[in-house]
Amino acid sequence: MNGRPGEAPRRLPRSELLALLAAGATFAAIVVPTALIVARRVADGEAGVADIVHVAAISTFAVAFFPAVAPQPWSWSRRAEPWALLSAALTATIAVLSLPQVGLSPVLYILTAALAAHVVTARAAAWLIVGQSSVVLLTALAVYDEPLTAVVQTIAYGGFQVFALTTTLALLGERGLRHRLALANAELSGARALLEAASRQGERLRIARELHDLVGHHLTALSLQLEVADHVAEGRAREPVGRARAIARLLLADVREVVSDLREREIDLSAVLRTMAADLPRPQVILDVPDSLAVDDPERAQVVLRLVQEALTNAVRHGDATRVWVSVCCEEGTLVVEARDDGSGTSEIVAGSGLRGMTERVLAVGGELRFDSRPAQGFTVRARLPRLGSAA
């Protein structure tokens, strides 16, 4: 998915940019010398079908490999990546076998080993390296008269492949840790913002009760006493007593207005969600939340926050999503929360602890929750919650 019209383009992370640059430099280290060698063979009249096959294989390798490692939206889909790896491995093998005397084509195997770390398990990637190293050994034995030279070359290219695989696995593991840390930090930020909002609301309610129970009570008593005094006052005292009674009534009305205003303050749900999504590098969160959206029940605000948090966690851990669209709105007194990602999706939704926890939270406040997912079409969570207070 490329996103919605008008949204900010996704910024390419530095790690992805460096990885793509390293792959391009490695590929260029093969292409440039190979082009010079083939050009020389053409000039000397030695070029043949093998040269054409060799150049076609390297070109096809680039078509299969680079979209597989490119960032979205230029990459292959998750379902196409295994086929891209298979195509890259086969075309690299054809390049090695077509012109074994050139000796540069086995470098392509280093790139396929790095790609395998992204696509298949470590065990499957290890077997791929064994197969590719066997091809290098066979071609080296056919080219060199000394078997030791063939063995040394095979060990060298095999070591480079192992290095590429282990380095990529380490980078992927580190990236996963960074993502989990970022998710935890986002959850803490959202919880802290919600706690601060709830604390402010609680303090306002406490002040409202104190004003109502203490100041309001005494002002009411004072107003009644002044009313009695107004009835019994005579002469010059009657006028100031009447003014004092009017002032007392105004003060009581002001206190009641302040108490009402303090009680009607709500939690700014929009600010809480934006705080949570602000420092999350991946997935990119596109929020569609009205600035005026607020709820007067901390429990419902927490349910919304937990729904969004769990949707983000599932998008990263299970869907490998890069973008999540979150919308929250109020429809006829009901809060509608929707979170949709661009991950791999699934044909069968299995409710784990995360999805069960989301369902329990929504049902606890009298709401309803739906999940929707299809392969290669992401995962969608949609909830409807009864909302207390006036419309946003």
C-alpha positions as CSV (number, residue, x, y, z in Angstrom):
1,M,0.0,0.0,0.0
2,N,1.3,3.4,-0.9
3,G,-0.9,5.3,1.6
4,R,-3.6,7.8,1.3
5,P,-3.5,10.9,-0.9
6,G,-1.9,13.8,0.7
7,E,-0.1,11.9,3.5
8,A,3.6,12.5,4.2
9,P,5.9,10.1,2.4
10,R,7.6,7.5,4.5
11,R,11.2,8.6,5.4
12,L,13.7,5.9,4.5
13,P,15.5,4.7,7.6
14,R,19.3,5.1,7.7
15,S,19.8,1.3,8.2
16,E,17.8,0.4,5.1
17,L,19.6,3.1,3.1
18,L,23.0,1.8,4.1
19,A,22.0,-1.9,3.4
20,L,20.7,-1.0,0.0
21,L,23.9,1.0,-0.7
22,A,26.1,-1.9,0.4
23,A,24.2,-4.3,-1.9
24,G,24.5,-1.9,-4.8
25,A,28.2,-1.5,-4.3
26,T,28.7,-5.3,-4.1
27,F,26.7,-5.7,-7.3
28,A,28.7,-2.9,-9.0
29,A,31.9,-4.7,-8.0
30,I,30.7,-7.6,-10.2
31,V,29.1,-5.8,-13.0
32,V,31.9,-3.3,-13.9
33,P,34.8,-5.8,-14.2
34,T,32.5,-8.4,-15.9
35,A,31.4,-5.8,-18.4
36,L,35.1,-4.9,-19.2
37,I,36.0,-8.6,-19.5
38,V,33.0,-9.4,-21.9
39,A,33.8,-6.2,-23.9
40,R,37.4,-7.4,-24.3
41,R,36.2,-10.9,-25.4
42,V,33.9,-9.3,-27.9
43,A,36.8,-7.1,-29.2
44,D,39.0,-10.2,-29.5
45,G,36.3,-12.2,-31.3
46,E,36.1,-14.7,-28.4
47,A,32.5,-13.9,-27.3
48,G,29.8,-16.5,-27.8
49,V,26.5,-17.8,-26.4
50,A,28.0,-18.2,-23.0
51,D,28.7,-14.4,-22.8
52,I,25.1,-13.6,-23.7
53,V,23.8,-16.0,-21.2
54,H,26.2,-14.6,-18.5
55,V,25.1,-11.0,-19.1
56,A,21.4,-12.0,-19.2
57,A,21.7,-14.0,-15.9
58,I,23.3,-11.0,-14.1
59,S,20.6,-8.7,-15.4
60,T,17.9,-11.0,-14.3
61,F,19.5,-11.4,-10.9
62,A,19.3,-7.6,-10.4
63,V,15.6,-7.6,-11.4
64,A,14.9,-10.3,-8.8
65,F,17.2,-9.2,-6.0
66,F,16.9,-5.4,-5.6
67,P,13.1,-5.1,-5.4
68,A,13.3,-7.8,-2.7
69,V,15.6,-5.7,-0.5
70,A,14.2,-2.2,-1.5
71,P,12.0,-0.4,1.0
72,Q,8.3,0.0,0.4
73,P,6.6,0.9,-1.8
74,W,9.2,-0.3,-4.3
75,S,9.7,-3.8,-2.8
76,W,8.1,-7.1,-3.7
77,S,5.2,-8.2,-1.6
78,R,5.9,-10.6,1.3
79,R,4.4,-13.5,-0.7
80,A,6.7,-12.8,-3.7
81,E,9.9,-12.7,-1.7
82,P,10.6,-16.5,-1.6
83,W,10.2,-16.5,-5.4
84,A,12.6,-13.6,-5.7
85,L,15.1,-15.5,-3.6
86,L,14.8,-18.6,-5.7
87,S,15.1,-16.5,-8.9
88,A,18.2,-14.7,-7.6
89,A,19.8,-18.0,-6.5
90,L,19.1,-19.7,-9.9
91,T,20.3,-16.7,-12.0
92,A,23.4,-16.4,-9.9
93,T,24.1,-20.1,-10.5
94,I,23.6,-19.7,-14.3
95,A,26.1,-16.7,-14.2
96,V,28.6,-18.9,-12.3
97,L,28.3,-21.8,-14.7
98,S,28.2,-19.8,-18.0
99,L,31.6,-18.1,-17.5
100,P,33.4,-20.0,-14.7
101,Q,36.8,-18.7,-15.9
102,V,35.9,-15.1,-15.0
103,G,35.7,-15.9,-11.3
104,L,33.6,-12.9,-10.2
105,S,30.1,-14.4,-10.4
106,P,30.3,-16.3,-7.1
107,V,30.1,-12.9,-5.4
108,L,26.4,-12.9,-6.3
109,Y,26.0,-15.8,-3.8
110,I,27.0,-13.4,-1.0
111,L,24.0,-11.3,-1.9
112,T,21.6,-14.2,-2.0
113,A,22.9,-15.4,1.4
114,A,22.1,-11.9,2.8
115,L,18.6,-12.0,1.2
116,A,17.9,-15.5,2.6
117,A,18.2,-14.0,6.1
118,H,15.2,-11.9,5.4
119,V,13.1,-14.5,3.6
120,V,13.7,-18.0,5.1
121,T,14.8,-19.5,8.3
122,A,18.5,-19.6,9.4
123,R,18.5,-23.4,8.8
124,A,17.2,-23.1,5.3
125,A,19.7,-20.2,4.6
126,A,22.5,-22.5,5.8
127,W,21.5,-25.2,3.4
128,L,21.4,-22.6,0.6
129,I,25.0,-21.6,1.4
130,V,26.0,-25.3,1.3
131,G,24.4,-25.7,-2.2
132,Q,25.9,-22.5,-3.6
133,S,29.4,-23.4,-2.2
134,S,29.1,-26.8,-3.9
135,V,28.5,-25.1,-7.2
136,V,31.6,-22.9,-6.6
137,L,33.7,-26.0,-5.8
138,L,32.6,-27.8,-9.0
139,T,33.2,-24.9,-11.3
140,A,36.6,-24.1,-9.6
141,L,37.7,-27.8,-10.1
142,A,36.8,-27.5,-13.8
143,V,38.8,-24.3,-14.2
144,Y,41.9,-24.8,-12.0
145,D,44.3,-27.7,-12.5
146,E,45.3,-27.6,-8.8
147,P,42.5,-28.9,-6.5
148,L,43.9,-26.9,-3.6
149,T,43.2,-23.7,-5.4
150,A,39.5,-24.7,-6.0
151,V,39.1,-25.7,-2.3
152,V,40.6,-22.4,-1.1
153,Q,38.3,-20.4,-3.4
154,T,35.3,-22.4,-2.2
155,I,36.2,-21.8,1.4
156,A,36.7,-18.1,0.8
157,Y,33.3,-17.6,-0.9
158,G,31.6,-19.9,1.6
159,G,33.1,-17.8,4.4
160,F,31.8,-14.6,2.8
161,Q,28.4,-16.1,2.5
162,V,28.3,-17.1,6.2
163,F,29.5,-13.6,7.1
164,A,26.7,-12.0,5.1
165,L,24.1,-14.3,6.6
166,T,25.2,-13.9,10.2
167,T,25.6,-10.1,9.9
168,T,22.2,-9.7,8.4
169,L,20.6,-11.9,11.0
170,A,22.3,-9.8,13.7
171,L,21.1,-6.6,12.1
172,L,17.5,-8.0,11.9
173,G,17.7,-9.0,15.5
174,E,18.9,-5.6,16.5
175,R,16.2,-3.9,14.5
176,G,13.6,-6.1,16.1
177,L,14.8,-5.1,19.6
178,R,14.7,-1.4,18.5
179,H,11.1,-1.9,17.3
180,R,10.0,-3.6,20.5
181,L,11.8,-0.9,22.6
182,A,10.1,1.8,20.5
183,L,6.7,0.2,21.0
184,A,7.2,-0.1,24.8
185,N,8.3,3.6,24.9
186,A,5.2,4.6,22.9
187,E,3.0,2.6,25.2
188,L,4.6,4.3,28.2
189,S,4.2,7.7,26.6
190,G,0.5,7.1,26.0
191,A,-0.1,5.7,29.5
192,R,1.7,8.6,31.0
193,A,-0.3,11.1,29.0
194,L,-3.5,9.3,30.0
195,L,-2.5,9.2,33.6
196,E,-1.7,12.9,33.6
197,A,-5.1,13.7,32.0
198,A,-6.9,11.4,34.4
199,S,-5.0,13.0,37.4
200,R,-5.9,16.5,36.2
201,Q,-9.5,15.4,35.9
202,G,-9.5,13.9,39.3
203,E,-8.0,17.0,40.8
204,R,-10.6,19.2,39.1
205,L,-13.3,16.9,40.5
206,R,-11.8,17.2,44.0
207,I,-11.7,21.0,43.8
208,A,-15.3,21.0,42.5
209,R,-16.5,18.9,45.4
210,E,-14.6,21.2,47.9
211,L,-16.1,24.3,46.4
212,H,-19.6,22.8,46.4
213,D,-19.5,21.3,49.8
214,L,-17.7,24.0,51.7
215,V,-17.8,27.4,49.9
216,G,-21.2,26.7,48.4
217,H,-22.7,25.5,51.7
218,H,-21.4,28.6,53.6
219,L,-22.6,31.0,50.8
220,T,-26.0,29.4,50.9
221,A,-26.2,29.8,54.6
222,L,-24.9,33.4,54.3
223,S,-27.6,34.2,51.7
224,L,-30.3,32.8,53.9
225,Q,-29.1,34.8,56.9
226,L,-29.0,37.9,54.8
227,E,-32.5,37.2,53.6
228,V,-33.7,37.0,57.2
229,A,-31.8,40.2,58.0
230,D,-33.4,42.0,55.1
231,H,-36.8,41.2,56.4
232,V,-36.1,42.4,60.0
233,A,-33.8,45.4,59.1
234,E,-35.3,48.9,59.5
235,G,-34.2,52.3,58.5
236,R,-30.7,53.0,57.0
237,A,-29.6,49.3,57.6
238,R,-32.1,47.9,55.2
239,E,-30.3,49.2,52.0
240,P,-26.8,47.8,52.8
241,V,-28.3,44.5,53.9
242,G,-30.1,44.2,50.6
243,R,-26.9,44.9,48.6
244,A,-25.0,42.3,50.7
245,R,-27.8,39.7,50.0
246,A,-27.6,40.4,46.2
247,I,-23.7,40.0,46.3
248,A,-24.1,36.7,48.2
249,R,-26.5,35.4,45.5
250,L,-24.0,36.5,42.8
251,L,-21.1,34.7,44.6
252,L,-23.2,31.6,45.0
253,A,-24.1,31.6,41.3
254,D,-20.4,32.1,40.3
255,V,-19.3,29.2,42.6
256,R,-22.0,26.9,41.0
257,E,-20.8,27.9,37.5
258,V,-17.2,27.2,38.4
259,V,-18.1,23.8,39.9
260,S,-20.1,22.9,36.8
261,D,-17.2,23.9,34.5
262,L,-14.8,21.8,36.5
263,R,-17.0,18.7,36.4
264,E,-17.6,19.0,32.7
265,R,-13.9,18.9,31.7
266,E,-13.0,15.8,29.7
267,I,-9.9,13.8,28.8
268,D,-8.3,15.0,25.5
269,L,-8.1,11.7,23.7
270,S,-6.6,13.2,20.6
271,A,-3.6,14.6,22.5
272,V,-3.1,11.2,24.3
273,L,-3.0,9.3,21.0
274,R,-0.7,11.8,19.3
275,T,1.7,11.6,22.2
276,M,1.8,7.9,21.9
277,A,2.5,7.9,18.2
278,A,4.9,10.8,18.1
279,D,8.2,8.9,18.7
280,L,7.3,5.6,17.0
281,P,9.7,5.1,14.1
282,R,8.0,1.9,12.8
283,P,5.3,1.3,11.9
284,Q,4.4,4.7,10.7
285,V,1.2,5.8,12.3
286,I,-1.2,7.9,10.3
287,L,-3.7,9.3,12.8
288,D,-7.2,10.5,11.8
289,V,-8.5,11.9,15.1
290,P,-10.5,15.2,15.5
291,D,-8.7,17.7,17.7
292,S,-11.8,18.2,19.7
293,L,-12.3,14.5,20.5
294,A,-12.6,14.0,24.3
295,V,-14.2,11.6,26.7
296,D,-15.3,12.2,30.3
297,D,-14.6,8.6,31.4
298,P,-11.0,7.6,32.1
299,E,-11.9,3.9,31.7
300,R,-13.1,4.4,28.1
301,A,-10.1,6.5,27.3
302,Q,-7.8,3.7,28.5
303,V,-9.7,1.1,26.5
304,V,-9.1,3.2,23.3
305,L,-5.5,3.6,24.2
306,R,-5.0,-0.1,24.8
307,L,-6.8,-1.0,21.6
308,V,-4.4,1.2,19.5
309,Q,-1.4,-0.1,21.4
310,E,-2.3,-3.7,20.8
311,A,-3.0,-3.0,17.1
312,L,0.4,-1.5,16.7
313,T,2.1,-4.4,18.5
314,N,0.3,-7.0,16.3
315,A,1.2,-5.0,13.2
316,V,4.9,-5.3,13.9
317,R,5.2,-8.7,15.5
318,H,2.8,-10.7,13.3
319,G,2.2,-8.7,10.2
320,D,5.6,-7.0,9.6
321,A,3.6,-3.9,8.7
322,T,5.3,-0.6,7.8
323,R,2.2,1.6,8.2
324,V,-0.9,1.7,10.4
325,W,-3.9,3.9,9.8
326,V,-5.7,4.8,13.1
327,S,-9.0,6.6,13.1
328,V,-11.2,7.6,16.1
329,C,-14.5,9.4,15.8
330,C,-17.8,9.9,17.5
331,E,-21.0,8.7,15.7
332,E,-24.3,9.4,17.5
333,G,-22.8,9.1,21.0
334,T,-20.6,6.1,20.1
335,L,-16.8,6.1,19.9
336,V,-15.7,4.3,16.7
337,V,-12.1,3.1,16.8
338,E,-10.4,1.6,13.7
339,A,-6.8,0.5,13.2
340,R,-5.7,-0.9,9.8
341,D,-2.2,-2.0,8.8
342,D,-0.5,-2.9,5.5
343,G,1.0,-6.1,6.8
344,S,1.0,-9.6,5.5
345,G,-2.5,-10.4,6.8
346,T,-3.8,-13.9,7.4
347,S,-6.5,-16.2,6.0
348,E,-7.5,-17.4,9.4
349,I,-7.6,-15.2,12.5
350,V,-6.4,-17.1,15.6
351,A,-7.2,-15.2,18.8
352,G,-4.1,-15.0,21.0
353,S,-3.7,-13.3,24.3
354,G,-3.5,-9.9,22.7
355,L,-6.7,-10.2,20.7
356,R,-8.5,-11.8,23.6
357,G,-7.4,-9.0,25.9
358,M,-8.7,-6.4,23.4
359,T,-12.1,-8.2,23.3
360,E,-12.3,-8.4,27.1
361,R,-11.6,-4.7,27.5
362,V,-14.2,-3.7,24.9
363,L,-16.9,-6.0,26.3
364,A,-16.2,-4.7,29.8
365,V,-17.4,-1.2,28.8
366,G,-20.4,-2.5,26.8
367,G,-18.8,-2.2,23.4
368,E,-18.3,-4.5,20.4
369,L,-15.2,-5.5,18.5
370,R,-14.5,-6.9,15.0
371,F,-11.4,-8.3,13.3
372,D,-10.9,-8.5,9.6
373,S,-7.9,-9.8,7.6
374,R,-6.9,-11.4,4.3
375,P,-3.6,-12.6,3.0
376,A,-1.4,-9.7,1.7
377,Q,-4.2,-7.2,2.7
378,G,-3.3,-6.4,6.2
379,F,-5.2,-6.6,9.5
380,T,-8.1,-4.4,10.6
381,V,-9.5,-3.9,14.1
382,R,-12.8,-2.0,14.5
383,A,-14.5,-1.2,17.8
384,R,-17.6,0.6,18.9
385,L,-17.7,1.9,22.4
386,P,-20.5,3.7,24.2
387,R,-19.3,7.2,25.0
388,L,-20.3,9.2,28.1
389,G,-20.8,13.0,28.1
390,S,-21.8,15.4,25.4
391,A,-20.8,15.0,21.7
392,A,-17.3,16.0,20.7
